Amino acid sequence: MVPSSSVSRLVALATGALVLSVTGPRLEAQLVPVRTVPVASGDQFRLVPSSRMGMGGVRYAVDDSLADGWSNPARPGSATVFMGSPTFYGISANGGAGRSFPVAGRFSGEQWFGGASLALQQVENEPGNVVCCFVDWFGPPPVTTLSERFGRNVFAGGFVGRRLGNGWSAGVGASVARLGAMDGVDLLYAGAERIDQAGDLVNLRAAVEHAGPRDRISAQIVHDRVSMVHDVTWSEWIWDDTLGTGELVRRIEKNEDRTNTWAGQLSWDRRLNAPGWRIAAVAAVNHKSHPKIPNYSIQNIPRDPGTTWAFEAGFGLSRTQGPTTFGVDVALQPIWSDTWQEADSADVADSGGRLSIGDRSIENDFSFTNVVLRTGVAHAVGPAEFQTGLEIRSYGYTLDQANWVEVSRRSQDEAWIEWSPTFGLSVSLPALDLRYGMRITEGTGRPGVAPDFLLESPVAGGDADFLIAPGAPLTLQDARVMTHQLAVVIPVR
């Protein structure tokens, strides 16, 4: 068992890399998410609408007329459209909420095609933490400032492609974001009085595609960078025995959060001889480097968290018969991560001279085997289409940890399943199309660890990659995430 004095350091090893396109739906076929805790995070980055959101998000063997160009810039669209998609999500158990209003346009010409988008977003954090409650005993309740309660984010992006002839096409895309708040970061710093966030996200991608009479194959490369700064205010109540009084001492700690990801993907789909049937296969590889992560413990210890290799092998099947479309995706995601903590002067002293400053004081080896299942059905009745679906995500990993300060080893296994039922409705009118999508995620919450004295403490949050080496079995306070998206699509006929 790891001594309680080391729990804070063990829990502190984490990363905050985004694994999604910052101006569109998640690029999950290209960027593989890495999660070690079942944190309830909102759909903060679900901005550009998807025509298959209500079908559980199936994507391998089912085309998405709205989202395909944003996830694959080499895929030509069939029409020129303008769209706006107000999106709202809320997290139960006072977990926060978010509101977004993206506007986008997509054009399709004889040779050139592309699109552009702009989105404004407000993220709402629920105030309140352990320190503030403790301080309330000794004075009036603290005032929650505007920047603490609400955060503003701005997103922009676009893509452009060209038909090259003989079924070939190529395209490039770029997206950037200026963030004042990332959903769930308040859970990263349990007990902090205030957290100010600022940073940038950049996503670059290039793709080439060939569409034949029956087969279609595409290749993509993606580079994703996140660079955030967290200014965390800590308050400590210090008692002076001599004076017999207490004093509230505040200090500000600056934390950087930087991760770089390179990803590659190959995808293939084929229309079968059987009418309406289609199959697809996807393979993706990610290499993530984590040069700097936030310090989630009280001591400001420099960290160099390591690297991650993540893979995805997926298979899809769909059938369209008359007004009904059915689709199913199955994906296996093996992931290997190596994270570590570098020794500081305190670690050198505690090790009795076995370590030098800069040596690895703690090493964490993660082995993941994740499984994703998506299925959905759509049925059209006149100008209306009804959709329903289900996405199931199974996470499981083994952590092997070596503590070179105390010369000890331990192993820990964790697993959980997230269930996301979906529903969608669309109506085609003469001048525009109206779409509504709803998504509910169960099986997540506010995670923590259970130390020796059996008190829970939150360990992480956010719609992002995070590699946390928990110092004890995980605990979970259940929470539900509900997302609503209303899209207005205006075709240029």
C-alpha positions in Angstrom: 0.0 0.0 0.0 1.3 3.5 -0.9 1.6 5.7 2.3 -0.9 8.5 2.6 1.9 11.0 2.4 2.4 10.0 -1.2 -1.2 10.0 -2.3 -1.3 13.6 -3.5 1.8 13.1 -5.7 0.4 9.9 -7.2 -2.9 11.4 -8.0 -1.3 14.4 -9.5 0.1 12.7 -12.6 -2.2 13.7 -15.5 -2.5 15.2 -18.9 -5.0 17.6 -20.5 -4.8 17.0 -24.3 -7.9 17.6 -26.3 -8.7 14.7 -28.7 -11.2 16.4 -31.0 -11.6 19.0 -33.6 -12.2 22.3 -31.9 -14.7 23.5 -34.5 -16.7 20.4 -35.2 -17.8 17.0 -34.0 -15.2 14.8 -32.4 -12.6 13.3 -34.8 -12.8 10.0 -32.9 -11.9 8.0 -35.9 -8.6 9.9 -36.1 -7.9 11.0 -32.5 -8.3 8.2 -30.0 -9.5 9.4 -26.5 -7.5 8.3 -23.4 -9.5 8.2 -20.1 -8.5 6.8 -16.8 -11.5 8.1 -14.8 -15.2 8.2 -15.7 -15.6 11.9 -15.5 -18.9 13.6 -16.5 -17.9 16.3 -19.0 -20.3 18.2 -21.2 -20.4 18.2 -25.0 -18.4 21.4 -25.1 -16.9 20.8 -28.5 -20.0 19.5 -30.3 -20.4 22.6 -32.5 -21.1 21.8 -36.1 -24.3 19.8 -36.5 -24.3 16.1 -37.4 -27.1 14.5 -39.5 -26.5 11.2 -37.7 -26.3 12.5 -34.0 -29.7 10.8 -33.3 -28.4 7.4 -34.6 -25.9 7.0 -31.9 -23.3 8.8 -34.0 -22.7 5.9 -36.4 -20.1 7.0 -38.9 -18.1 4.2 -40.5 -20.6 2.9 -43.1 -23.1 5.8 -43.0 -22.4 9.1 -44.6 -23.1 12.4 -42.6 -24.1 15.1 -45.1 -23.4 17.9 -42.6 -20.3 16.8 -40.6 -18.2 14.8 -43.2 -16.4 17.8 -44.6 -15.3 18.9 -41.2 -13.9 15.5 -40.2 -12.5 14.7 -43.7 -11.6 17.8 -45.7 -11.1 15.7 -48.9 -14.7 14.6 -49.0 -16.7 16.7 -51.5 -20.2 17.8 -50.4 -23.2 17.4 -52.6 -24.7 20.9 -51.9 -24.0 24.4 -50.7 -25.6 25.1 -47.4 -25.6 27.6 -44.5 -26.4 26.4 -41.0 -26.6 27.5 -37.4 -26.8 25.1 -34.5 -27.5 26.4 -31.0 -26.3 23.7 -28.6 -27.0 23.4 -24.8 -25.7 20.8 -22.3 -26.1 20.4 -18.6 -24.5 18.1 -16.0 -26.6 16.9 -13.0 -25.4 17.1 -9.4 -24.4 20.8 -9.9 -21.8 19.8 -12.5 -22.1 22.9 -14.7 -23.6 23.7 -18.1 -22.6 25.2 -21.5 -24.3 27.1 -24.3 -22.9 27.5 -27.8 -24.0 29.2 -31.0 -22.0 28.2 -34.1 -22.7 29.4 -37.6 -21.2 27.7 -40.6 -21.3 27.6 -44.4 -20.3 24.9 -46.8 -20.0 25.3 -50.6 -19.6 22.7 -53.4 -18.6 23.7 -56.9 -17.5 21.8 -60.0 -13.9 21.6 -58.9 -13.5 23.4 -55.5 -15.4 22.8 -52.3 -14.9 23.9 -48.7 -16.5 25.5 -45.6 -15.9 27.9 -42.8 -17.3 28.2 -39.2 -17.4 30.6 -36.3 -18.8 29.9 -32.8 -19.2 31.7 -29.5 -19.6 29.7 -26.3 -20.3 30.3 -22.7 -19.3 27.7 -20.1 -20.9 27.9 -16.6 -19.1 26.5 -13.6 -20.9 25.8 -10.3 -19.2 27.7 -7.5 -18.3 26.2 -4.2 -15.4 24.1 -2.8 -14.1 22.9 0.5 -11.9 25.9 1.3 -14.7 28.4 0.7 -17.0 26.5 2.9 -14.4 26.4 5.6 -13.8 30.2 5.3 -17.5 30.8 5.5 -17.4 29.8 9.2 -15.2 32.8 10.0 -16.9 35.6 7.9 -19.4 36.5 5.2 -19.6 34.2 2.2 -17.2 35.0 -0.6 -18.5 36.8 -3.7 -18.4 34.8 -6.9 -17.0 37.0 -9.7 -18.2 36.9 -13.3 -15.0 35.3 -14.5 -15.3 32.5 -11.9 -18.9 31.7 -12.8 -18.8 32.1 -16.6 -16.1 31.5 -19.2 -16.1 32.7 -22.8 -14.7 30.7 -25.7 -14.3 31.7 -29.4 -13.8 29.1 -32.2 -13.0 29.5 -35.8 -12.0 27.1 -38.6 -12.4 26.0 -42.2 -11.4 23.6 -44.9 -10.9 23.7 -48.6 -10.6 20.9 -51.1 -10.4 20.2 -54.9 -11.6 17.4 -57.2 -8.6 16.1 -59.1 -10.3 13.9 -61.6 -10.8 10.1 -62.0 -12.5 10.0 -58.6 -9.6 11.6 -56.6 -9.9 14.6 -54.3 -7.7 16.3 -51.7 -8.2 18.8 -49.0 -6.7 20.6 -46.0 -8.4 22.1 -42.9 -7.4 24.2 -39.9 -9.2 25.3 -36.8 -8.2 27.4 -33.8 -9.8 28.3 -30.5 -9.3 30.9 -27.8 -10.4 29.5 -24.5 -11.3 31.2 -21.3 -12.8 28.1 -19.8 -12.6 24.3 -20.3 -15.4 22.3 -18.9 -14.5 20.3 -15.8 -11.2 22.0 -15.0 -12.6 23.0 -11.6 -12.4 19.3 -10.6 -8.7 19.2 -11.4 -7.9 21.4 -8.4 -9.9 20.1 -5.4 -10.0 22.7 -2.7 -8.9 25.6 -4.8 -10.6 29.0 -4.2 -10.4 30.3 -7.7 -9.2 29.0 -11.1 -8.5 31.4 -14.1 -7.9 29.7 -17.4 -6.6 31.0 -20.7 -5.1 29.2 -23.7 -5.3 28.2 -27.4 -6.1 25.1 -29.3 -4.9 24.4 -32.9 -5.9 21.6 -35.2 -4.4 21.0 -38.6 -5.4 18.2 -41.0 -4.8 17.1 -44.6 -6.5 14.3 -46.5 -6.8 12.6 -49.9 -9.6 10.4 -51.1 -10.5 8.2 -54.0 -14.1 7.3 -54.8 -14.8 4.5 -57.3 -18.0 3.0 -58.5 -18.3 0.8 -55.4 -15.2 1.4 -53.2 -14.0 4.5 -51.5 -10.7 4.9 -49.6 -9.2 7.9 -47.8 -6.0 8.7 -45.9 -5.6 11.5 -43.4 -3.0 13.1 -41.2 -3.9 15.3 -38.2 -1.8 17.5 -35.9 -3.5 18.7 -32.7 -1.9 21.1 -30.1 -3.3 22.3 -26.8 -1.6 25.1 -24.8 -3.4 26.3 -21.6 -2.4 28.2 -18.5 -4.3 27.7 -15.2 -3.8 30.4 -12.5 -5.0 28.7 -9.3 -5.6 30.6 -6.1 -5.2 28.5 -2.9 -6.4 29.7 0.5 -5.0 28.2 3.7 -6.2 29.0 7.2 -3.2 29.3 9.5 -3.6 29.3 13.3 -1.1 31.4 15.4 -0.9 29.8 18.9 1.0 32.8 20.2 -1.7 35.4 19.2 -4.5 33.0 19.5 -6.0 34.0 16.2 -6.2 32.6 12.7 -5.1 34.2 9.4 -6.3 33.4 5.9 -3.3 33.2 3.5 -3.8 33.2 -0.2 -1.2 32.2 -2.9 -1.5 31.9 -6.7 0.0 28.9 -8.5 0.6 29.0 -12.3 0.2 25.7 -14.2 0.9 25.0 -17.8 -1.0 22.3 -19.8 0.5 21.4 -23.1 0.1 18.3 -25.3 1.0 17.6 -28.9 -0.7 14.9 -31.0 0.1 13.4 -34.4 -2.5 11.1 -35.9 -3.0 9.1 -39.0 -6.0 7.3 -40.4 -6.9 5.0 -43.2 -10.6 4.3 -44.0 -12.3 2.2 -46.6 -16.0 1.5 -47.5 -17.7 -0.6 -50.1 -21.2 -1.0 -51.5 -22.1 -4.7 -51.6 -23.9 -6.5 -54.4 -26.8 -7.0 -52.1 -29.0 -3.9 -52.5 -28.6 -1.3 -49.8 -25.8 -3.0 -47.9 -22.5 -1.3 -47.2 -19.4 -2.2 -45.2 -16.5 -0.1 -43.9 -13.2 -0.5 -42.0 -11.1 2.1 -40.2 -7.5 2.0 -38.8 -6.0 4.9 -36.9 -2.7 5.5 -34.9 -2.0 8.4 -32.5 1.3 9.5 -30.9 0.8 11.9 -28.0 3.7 13.8 -26.3 3.0 15.6 -23.0 5.8 18.1 -22.5 4.0 19.9 -19.6 1.0 19.1 -17.4 -0.7 21.1 -14.6 0.4 20.5 -11.0 -2.6 19.1 -9.3 -1.1 18.8 -5.9 -0.2 21.5 -3.3 3.6 21.4 -4.0 4.7 22.9 -7.2 6.8 20.0 -8.6 8.1 20.2 -12.2 6.8 17.2 -14.2 7.5 15.5 -17.5 4.6 13.2 -17.9 5.7 11.1 -20.9 4.2 9.7 -24.1 1.2 7.7 -25.4 0.6 5.4 -28.3 -3.1 4.9 -29.1 -4.7 2.7 -31.9 -8.1 2.1 -33.2 -9.4 -0.7 -35.4 -13.0 -0.3 -36.5 -15.6 -2.1 -38.6 -19.0 -0.7 -39.8 -22.1 -2.1 -41.5 -25.2 -0.4 -42.8 -28.3 -1.1 -44.8 -30.7 1.3 -46.5 -34.0 0.0 -47.7 -36.6 2.6 -48.9 -37.1 5.2 -46.1 -35.2 3.2 -43.4 -31.4 3.3 -42.7 -29.7 1.1 -40.1 -26.0 1.3 -39.1 -23.7 -0.3 -36.6 -20.0 0.5 -35.6 -17.6 -1.7 -33.6 -14.2 -0.4 -32.6 -11.3 -1.8 -30.5 -8.9 0.7 -29.0 -5.6 -0.6 -27.5 -3.5 2.1 -25.8 -0.2 2.1 -24.1 1.0 5.1 -22.0 4.2 5.8 -20.1 4.1 8.7 -17.6 6.5 9.7 -14.9 7.5 12.3 -12.3 11.0 13.7 -12.1 12.7 13.8 -8.7 13.1 17.2 -6.9 15.2 17.9 -3.9 12.6 16.5 -1.5 12.5 13.2 -3.4 16.3 13.0 -3.4 16.3 13.4 0.4 13.5 10.9 1.0 15.3 8.3 -1.2 18.3 8.3 1.0 20.6 9.3 -1.9 19.4 6.6 -4.3 18.1 9.3 -6.7 19.5 12.5 -8.2 17.5 15.6 -9.2 15.9 14.9 -12.6 15.8 11.1 -12.2 12.4 9.4 -12.5 10.9 9.2 -9.0 7.6 7.6 -10.0 6.8 5.7 -13.2 3.4 4.7 -14.4 2.7 2.1 -17.2 -0.9 2.0 -18.5 -2.3 -0.7 -20.7 -5.8 0.0 -22.0 -8.3 -2.2 -23.9 -11.3 0.0 -24.8 -14.3 -1.1 -26.9 -16.8 1.2 -28.6 -20.2 0.1 -30.0 -22.5 2.4 -31.8 -25.8 1.5 -33.4 -28.8 3.5 -34.7 -31.8 3.5 -37.1 -33.5 6.3 -39.1 -36.9 6.2 -40.7 -38.4 8.8 -43.0 -42.1 9.6 -43.1 -42.8 12.2 -45.8 -40.7 15.3 -45.1 -39.9 14.1 -41.5 -37.2 11.7 -40.3 -37.0 10.0 -36.9 -33.8 8.7 -35.5 -32.8 6.7 -32.4 -29.6 5.0 -31.4 -27.2 4.0 -28.6 -23.5 4.5 -28.1 -21.7 2.2 -25.5 -18.1 2.8 -24.4 -16.3 0.3 -22.4 -13.1 1.5 -20.7 -10.6 -0.8 -18.9 -6.9 -0.5 -18.0 -4.2 -1.8 -15.8 -1.8 0.5 -14.1 1.7 -0.8 -13.0 3.4 1.8 -10.9 6.9 2.0 -9.5 7.9 4.4 -6.7 11.7 4.7 -6.8 11.7 7.0 -3.7 10.2 4.4 -1.5 11.3 1.4 -3.7 7.8 0.0 -4.0 5.6 -1.3 -6.7 1.8 -1.7 -7.0 -0.8 -2.7 -9.7 -4.3 -1.5 -10.1 -7.2 -2.4 -12.4 -10.1 -0.2 -13.3 -13.1 -0.6 -15.7 -16.4 1.0 -16.4 -19.1 1.4 -19.1 -20.7 4.6 -20.4 -24.1 4.5 -22.0 -25.4 7.2 -24.3 -28.9 6.8 -25.8 -29.7 9.3 -28.5 -32.8 10.6 -30.3 -33.2 12.8 -33.4 -35.9 14.4 -35.5 -35.6 16.4 -38.7 -38.2 18.1 -40.9 -37.5 19.3 -44.5 -39.4 22.5 -45.4 -39.4 24.2 -48.7 -36.9 26.9 -47.6 -34.9 25.1 -44.9 -34.3 22.0 -42.9 -34.9 21.8 -39.1 -33.0 19.2 -37.0 -33.1 18.4 -33.4 -30.7 16.0 -31.6 -30.6 14.8 -28.0 -27.9 12.8 -26.2 -27.9 11.5 -22.6 -24.8 10.0 -21.1 -25.0 7.7 -18.1 -22.2 5.8 -16.2 -20.1 8.9 -15.6 -19.9 11.4 -12.7 -17.5 13.2 -10.4 -14.6 10.7 -9.8 -12.3 10.6 -6.9 -10.0 8.2 -5.0 -10.6 6.5 -1.7 -7.6 7.0 0.5 -6.9 5.2 3.8 -9.3 7.4 5.8 -12.2 6.8 3.3 -12.8 10.3 2.3 -13.4 11.1 -1.4 -11.4 13.7 -3.3 -12.0 14.7 -6.9 -9.1 13.9 -9.2 -9.9 15.1 -12.7 -12.4 16.5 -15.2 -13.0 17.9 -18.6 -13.8 16.8 -22.1 -10.2 15.8 -22.8 -7.5 13.2 -22.6 -6.3 12.6 -19.1 -3.8 10.1 -17.7 -4.2 10.0 -14.0 -2.3 7.5 -11.8 -4.8 7.1 -8.9 -3.3 6.3 -5.5 -6.3 4.2 -4.4 -9.4 2.6 -5.9 -11.7 5.0 -7.8 -14.9 6.4 -6.3 -17.8 7.9 -8.2 -20.5 10.4 -7.5 -23.1 9.7 -10.3 -23.9 12.5 -12.7 -25.8 12.6 -16.0 -24.9 14.7 -19.0 -27.8 15.8 -21.3 -27.2 17.6 -24.6 -29.7 19.3 -26.9 -28.8 20.6 -30.4 -31.1 22.5 -32.7 -29.8 23.0 -36.2 -31.2 25.2 -39.0 -29.9 24.2 -42.4 -30.5 26.5 -45.3 -29.6 24.9 -48.7 -28.8 27.1 -51.7 -30.9 25.6 -54.4 
